[in-house]
Amino acid sequence: MTNPEVPRHIEVKEGDRTVGAAEVSTAQGAEGTVRTSLYPPSGHVAPGSRASLVDAVMDSPEVQGSSRLEATVPLGDGESLERLRQRTREAATRPAGSTALFDADIPRAEAPSAEPPPG
């Protein structure tokens, strides 16, 4: 895991164009709460770009090593909020000015099964 004192900057690009960015920081180190702010670009971006940003955040070591997520998302960014709901459990969303605050539990990654798949 990276240093919890220094937020990680994550960017998603399409070619040379940045289609989303986020800052991710841990509040209490491993197993604690991770906080992120999502910054999709203004204007039109291809469908799926905002979901790709959420996936990049959710797959980061800080998030994978934490049990709870607190995210700040621009109000009206339905694609990011929907993808966050798909990747978390027990989610709650509330407006706060020009943003939506999203709180949820981060599901634990499944450990590989010792049994071979049937077939």
Residue frames as a rotation matrix with the C-alpha (Angstrom) as fourth column:
MET 1
0.587 0.810 0.000 0.00
0.810 -0.587 0.000 0.00
0.000 0.000 -1.000 0.00
THR 2
-0.063 -0.596 0.801 1.19
0.498 -0.714 -0.492 3.54
0.865 0.368 0.341 -0.61
ASN 3
-0.892 -0.344 -0.294 1.90
0.432 -0.452 -0.781 6.19
0.136 -0.823 0.552 2.03
PRO 4
0.004 0.993 -0.120 -1.45
0.996 0.007 0.089 7.19
0.089 -0.120 -0.989 3.61
GLU 5
-0.024 -0.078 -0.997 -0.18
0.464 -0.884 0.058 10.74
-0.885 -0.462 0.057 4.11
VAL 6
-0.732 -0.303 -0.610 0.15
-0.380 -0.561 0.735 11.32
-0.565 0.770 0.295 0.37
PRO 7
0.360 0.922 0.141 -2.99
-0.315 0.262 -0.912 11.05
-0.878 0.284 0.385 -1.77
ARG 8
-0.565 -0.452 0.690 -2.67
0.465 0.517 0.719 9.01
-0.681 0.727 -0.083 -4.95
HIS 9
-0.116 0.478 -0.871 -3.63
-0.701 -0.660 -0.269 10.77
-0.704 0.579 0.411 -8.18
ILE 10
-0.404 0.094 0.910 -5.35
0.476 0.871 0.122 8.50
-0.781 0.483 -0.397 -10.70
GLU 11
-0.253 0.323 -0.912 -6.08
-0.736 -0.676 -0.035 9.47
-0.628 0.662 0.409 -14.32
VAL 12
0.053 0.307 0.950 -7.97
0.537 0.793 -0.286 7.68
-0.842 0.526 -0.123 -17.08
LYS 13
-0.380 -0.292 -0.878 -7.00
-0.513 -0.723 0.463 8.66
-0.770 0.626 0.124 -20.62
GLU 14
0.599 0.413 0.686 -8.36
0.467 0.516 -0.718 8.07
-0.650 0.751 0.116 -24.09
GLY 15
0.509 -0.558 0.655 -5.44
0.655 -0.242 -0.716 8.70
0.558 0.794 0.243 -26.37
ASP 16
-0.603 -0.771 0.203 -3.89
0.506 -0.567 -0.650 12.00
0.616 -0.289 0.733 -25.26
ARG 17
-0.214 0.638 0.740 -7.09
-0.444 -0.738 0.508 13.26
0.870 -0.220 0.441 -23.59
THR 18
-0.998 -0.040 -0.045 -7.73
0.027 0.374 -0.927 12.83
0.054 -0.926 -0.373 -19.86
VAL 19
-0.326 0.944 -0.048 -11.32
-0.100 0.016 0.995 11.64
0.940 0.329 0.089 -19.45
GLY 20
0.806 0.592 0.014 -11.29
-0.034 0.023 0.999 11.48
0.591 -0.805 0.038 -15.66
ALA 21
-0.399 -0.915 0.057 -9.15
-0.104 -0.016 -0.994 11.94
0.911 -0.403 -0.089 -12.60
ALA 22
0.780 0.601 -0.173 -9.39
0.092 0.162 0.982 11.13
0.618 -0.783 0.071 -8.91
GLU 23
-0.314 -0.781 0.540 -7.53
-0.692 -0.201 -0.693 11.66
0.650 -0.591 -0.477 -5.66
VAL 24
0.617 0.452 -0.644 -7.46
0.053 0.793 0.607 8.67
0.785 -0.408 0.465 -3.30
SER 25
-0.418 -0.749 0.515 -6.26
-0.582 -0.214 -0.784 8.75
0.698 -0.627 -0.346 0.31
THR 26
-0.098 0.330 -0.939 -6.56
0.561 0.798 0.222 6.46
0.822 -0.505 -0.263 3.31
ALA 27
0.437 0.362 0.823 -8.04
-0.424 -0.724 0.544 7.80
0.793 -0.587 -0.163 6.52
GLN 28
0.613 -0.142 0.778 -6.79
-0.751 0.203 0.629 5.13
-0.247 -0.969 0.017 8.92
GLY 29
-0.510 -0.860 -0.025 -4.35
-0.809 0.470 0.352 3.00
-0.291 0.200 -0.936 6.99
ALA 30
-0.797 0.141 -0.587 -5.05
-0.237 0.821 0.519 -0.59
0.555 0.553 -0.621 6.04
GLU 31
-0.582 0.677 -0.452 -8.50
0.753 0.658 0.015 -1.97
0.307 -0.331 -0.892 6.86
GLY 32
-0.583 0.349 -0.733 -9.79
0.349 -0.708 -0.615 1.56
-0.734 -0.614 0.291 7.51
THR 33
0.583 0.812 -0.027 -11.66
0.433 -0.339 -0.836 4.07
-0.688 0.475 -0.549 5.42
VAL 34
-0.600 -0.689 0.406 -10.48
0.725 -0.255 0.639 5.26
-0.337 0.678 0.653 2.03
ARG 35
0.313 0.663 -0.680 -11.59
0.206 -0.746 -0.634 8.64
-0.927 0.058 -0.370 0.68
THR 36
-0.583 -0.465 0.666 -11.75
0.749 0.009 0.662 9.63
-0.314 0.885 0.343 -2.94
SER 37
0.108 0.570 -0.815 -12.83
-0.179 -0.795 -0.580 12.62
-0.978 0.208 0.016 -4.97
LEU 38
-0.097 -0.046 0.994 -13.77
0.864 0.492 0.107 11.94
-0.494 0.869 -0.008 -8.58
TYR 39
-0.092 -0.025 -0.995 -13.12
-0.220 -0.974 0.045 14.66
-0.971 0.223 0.084 -11.16
PRO 40
0.075 0.136 0.988 -14.62
0.884 0.449 -0.129 13.77
-0.461 0.883 -0.087 -14.53
PRO 41
-0.901 -0.435 0.010 -13.91
0.386 -0.789 0.478 16.42
-0.200 0.434 0.878 -17.18
SER 42
-0.148 0.858 -0.492 -16.58
-0.183 -0.513 -0.839 18.93
-0.972 -0.034 0.233 -18.04
GLY 43
-0.160 0.175 -0.971 -18.35
-0.971 -0.207 0.123 18.50
-0.180 0.963 0.203 -21.32
HIS 44
0.796 0.561 -0.227 -19.03
-0.604 0.760 -0.241 15.36
0.038 0.329 0.944 -23.28
VAL 45
-0.484 -0.855 0.189 -17.03
-0.823 0.518 0.234 12.20
-0.298 -0.042 -0.954 -22.72
ALA 46
-0.426 0.290 -0.857 -17.67
-0.516 0.700 0.493 8.81
0.743 0.653 -0.149 -24.27
PRO 47
0.646 0.688 0.330 -20.09
-0.701 0.365 0.613 6.57
0.301 -0.628 0.718 -22.39
GLY 48
0.838 -0.314 -0.447 -18.17
0.398 0.911 0.105 4.27
0.374 -0.266 0.888 -20.08
SER 49
-0.038 -0.914 0.403 -15.34
0.153 -0.404 -0.902 6.73
0.988 0.027 0.155 -19.41
ARG 50
0.001 0.102 0.995 -16.68
-0.857 -0.513 0.054 7.68
0.516 -0.852 0.087 -15.99
ALA 51
0.939 0.315 0.140 -17.24
-0.344 0.829 0.441 4.01
0.023 -0.462 0.887 -15.11
SER 52
0.522 -0.827 -0.211 -13.62
0.450 0.477 -0.755 3.35
0.725 0.299 0.621 -16.15
LEU 53
-0.219 -0.557 0.801 -12.48
-0.437 -0.678 -0.591 6.01
0.872 -0.480 -0.094 -13.67
VAL 54
0.486 0.464 0.740 -14.48
-0.871 0.184 0.457 4.33
0.076 -0.866 0.493 -10.89
ASP 55
0.963 -0.144 -0.228 -12.95
0.125 0.987 -0.098 0.96
0.239 0.066 0.969 -11.83
ALA 56
0.105 -0.985 0.140 -9.43
0.208 -0.116 -0.971 2.44
0.972 0.131 0.193 -11.69
VAL 57
-0.155 -0.086 0.984 -10.16
-0.825 -0.536 -0.177 3.85
0.543 -0.840 0.012 -8.23
MET 58
0.706 0.550 0.445 -11.79
-0.707 0.582 0.402 0.65
-0.038 -0.598 0.800 -6.94
ASP 59
0.872 -0.420 -0.252 -8.86
0.303 0.866 -0.397 -1.45
0.385 0.270 0.882 -8.21
SER 60
0.209 -0.830 0.517 -6.22
-0.466 -0.550 -0.693 0.75
0.860 -0.096 -0.502 -6.54
PRO 61
-0.417 -0.462 -0.783 -4.23
0.402 0.678 -0.615 -0.74
0.815 -0.571 -0.097 -3.62
GLU 62
-0.935 0.073 0.348 -5.64
-0.318 -0.611 -0.725 1.86
0.159 -0.788 0.594 -1.21
VAL 63
-0.037 0.999 0.023 -9.21
-0.978 -0.041 0.204 0.82
0.205 -0.015 0.979 -1.91
GLN 64
0.271 0.112 -0.956 -8.48
-0.233 0.971 0.047 -2.90
0.934 0.210 0.290 -2.06
GLY 65
-0.577 -0.599 -0.556 -6.82
0.408 0.378 -0.831 -2.68
0.708 -0.706 0.026 1.37
SER 66
-0.885 0.312 0.346 -9.70
-0.463 -0.665 -0.585 -0.81
0.048 -0.678 0.733 3.02
SER 67
-0.758 0.653 0.003 -13.11
0.627 0.729 -0.275 -1.82
-0.182 -0.207 -0.961 4.29
ARG 68
0.301 0.876 -0.376 -15.06
0.693 -0.472 -0.545 1.42
-0.655 -0.097 -0.750 3.79
LEU 69
-0.569 -0.409 0.713 -15.27
0.807 -0.445 0.388 3.99
0.159 0.797 0.583 0.96
GLU 70
0.279 0.583 -0.763 -16.22
0.475 -0.775 -0.417 7.66
-0.835 -0.246 -0.493 1.16
ALA 71
-0.512 -0.424 0.747 -16.45
0.852 -0.137 0.506 9.29
-0.112 0.895 0.431 -2.27
THR 72
-0.050 0.448 -0.893 -17.24
-0.011 -0.894 -0.448 12.78
-0.999 -0.013 0.050 -3.50
VAL 73
-0.512 0.028 0.858 -18.82
0.811 0.343 0.473 12.79
-0.281 0.939 -0.199 -6.95
PRO 74
-0.969 0.218 -0.118 -20.12
-0.244 -0.925 0.290 15.75
-0.046 0.310 0.950 -8.98
LEU 75
-0.297 0.942 0.156 -23.88
-0.103 0.131 -0.986 16.02
-0.949 -0.309 0.058 -8.57
GLY 76
0.551 0.604 -0.576 -25.57
-0.658 -0.110 -0.745 14.60
-0.513 0.789 0.337 -11.64
ASP 77
-0.363 -0.730 -0.579 -22.79
-0.912 0.405 0.060 12.15
0.191 0.550 -0.813 -12.51
GLY 78
0.546 0.757 0.359 -25.11
-0.804 0.594 -0.029 9.17
-0.235 -0.273 0.933 -12.67
GLU 79
0.647 -0.341 -0.683 -22.65
-0.262 0.741 -0.618 6.90
0.717 0.578 0.390 -14.48
SER 80
-0.469 -0.876 0.108 -20.03
-0.370 0.084 -0.925 7.17
0.802 -0.474 -0.364 -11.72
LEU 81
-0.337 0.412 0.847 -22.61
-0.931 -0.014 -0.364 6.74
-0.138 -0.911 0.388 -8.96
GLU 82
0.741 0.648 -0.175 -24.12
-0.670 0.731 -0.130 3.68
0.044 0.214 0.976 -10.63
ARG 83
0.323 -0.698 -0.639 -20.70
-0.120 0.640 -0.759 2.06
0.939 0.322 0.123 -11.07
LEU 84
-0.630 -0.506 0.589 -19.83
-0.620 -0.128 -0.774 2.80
0.467 -0.853 -0.233 -7.43
ARG 85
0.157 0.784 0.600 -23.07
-0.952 0.283 -0.120 1.08
-0.264 -0.552 0.791 -6.37
GLN 86
0.802 0.131 -0.583 -22.17
-0.405 0.837 -0.368 -1.95
0.440 0.531 0.724 -8.51
ARG 87
0.042 -0.927 -0.374 -18.72
-0.006 0.374 -0.927 -2.25
0.999 0.041 0.010 -6.93
THR 88
-0.827 -0.306 0.472 -19.72
-0.422 -0.218 -0.880 -1.73
0.372 -0.927 0.052 -3.26
ARG 89
-0.300 0.754 -0.584 -22.30
0.684 0.597 0.420 -2.83
0.665 -0.273 -0.695 -0.66
GLU 90
0.182 0.488 -0.853 -24.61
0.966 -0.252 0.062 -1.01
-0.184 -0.836 -0.517 1.73
ALA 91
-0.702 -0.516 0.490 -24.27
0.652 -0.743 0.152 2.26
0.285 0.426 0.858 -0.20
ALA 92
0.351 0.748 -0.563 -25.78
0.803 -0.550 -0.231 5.58
-0.482 -0.371 -0.793 0.86
THR 93
-0.542 -0.455 0.707 -25.77
0.770 -0.606 0.200 8.75
0.337 0.652 0.679 -1.22
ARG 94
0.409 0.663 -0.627 -26.66
0.793 -0.598 -0.115 12.29
-0.451 -0.451 -0.770 -0.17
PRO 95
0.477 -0.213 0.853 -26.32
0.579 -0.653 -0.487 15.69
0.661 0.727 -0.188 -1.84
ALA 96
0.327 -0.429 -0.842 -23.86
0.715 -0.471 0.517 18.26
-0.618 -0.771 0.153 -0.52
GLY 97
-0.017 -0.277 -0.961 -23.77
-0.322 -0.908 0.268 21.48
-0.946 0.314 -0.074 -2.52
SER 98
0.350 0.096 -0.932 -22.62
-0.931 -0.070 -0.358 20.72
-0.100 0.993 0.064 -6.06
THR 99
-0.645 -0.615 -0.454 -21.51
-0.631 0.764 -0.138 17.19
0.431 0.197 -0.880 -5.13
ALA 100
0.687 0.700 -0.198 -22.95
-0.462 0.630 0.624 13.88
0.561 -0.337 0.756 -4.00
LEU 101
-0.311 -0.729 0.610 -21.39
-0.950 0.242 -0.196 12.17
-0.005 -0.641 -0.768 -1.00
PHE 102
0.507 0.378 -0.775 -21.24
-0.495 0.863 0.097 8.40
0.705 0.334 0.625 -1.39
ASP 103
-0.273 -0.536 0.799 -20.55
-0.953 0.264 -0.148 6.08
-0.132 -0.802 -0.583 1.55
ALA 104
0.712 0.506 -0.487 -20.33
-0.589 0.808 -0.020 2.29
0.383 0.301 0.873 1.24
ASP 105
0.437 -0.541 0.719 -18.67
-0.359 0.628 0.691 -0.91
-0.825 -0.560 0.080 2.37
ILE 106
-0.004 -0.538 -0.843 -15.98
-0.993 0.102 -0.060 -2.37
0.118 0.837 -0.535 0.12
PRO 107
0.929 0.363 0.066 -16.53
-0.368 0.925 0.092 -6.07
-0.028 -0.110 0.994 -0.55
ARG 108
0.106 -0.901 0.420 -13.60
-0.528 0.307 0.792 -8.33
-0.843 -0.305 -0.443 0.19
ALA 109
-0.089 -0.231 -0.969 -11.96
-0.961 0.274 0.023 -9.98
0.260 0.934 -0.247 -2.79
GLU 110
0.884 0.440 0.155 -12.87
-0.462 0.873 0.156 -13.63
-0.067 -0.210 0.976 -3.02
ALA 111
-0.147 -0.923 0.357 -10.02
-0.734 0.343 0.586 -15.99
-0.663 -0.176 -0.727 -2.21
PRO 112
-0.246 0.028 -0.969 -9.38
-0.852 0.470 0.230 -18.53
0.461 0.882 -0.091 -4.97
SER 113
0.711 0.588 0.385 -11.10
-0.695 0.672 0.256 -21.83
-0.109 -0.450 0.887 -4.29
ALA 114
-0.333 -0.844 0.421 -8.91
-0.741 0.510 0.436 -24.84
-0.583 -0.167 -0.795 -3.53
GLU 115
0.024 0.436 0.900 -11.31
0.263 0.866 -0.426 -27.06
-0.965 0.246 -0.094 -5.49
PRO 116
-0.953 -0.296 0.065 -11.03
0.125 -0.188 0.974 -27.29
-0.276 0.936 0.216 -9.27
PRO 117
-0.373 0.863 -0.342 -14.09
-0.857 -0.462 -0.231 -26.07
-0.357 0.207 0.911 -11.18
PRO 118
0.068 0.461 0.885 -16.60
-0.024 0.887 -0.460 -28.79
-0.997 0.010 0.071 -12.08
GLY 119
0.509 0.239 -0.827 -16.42
-0.765 -0.314 -0.562 -30.04
-0.394 0.919 0.023 -15.56
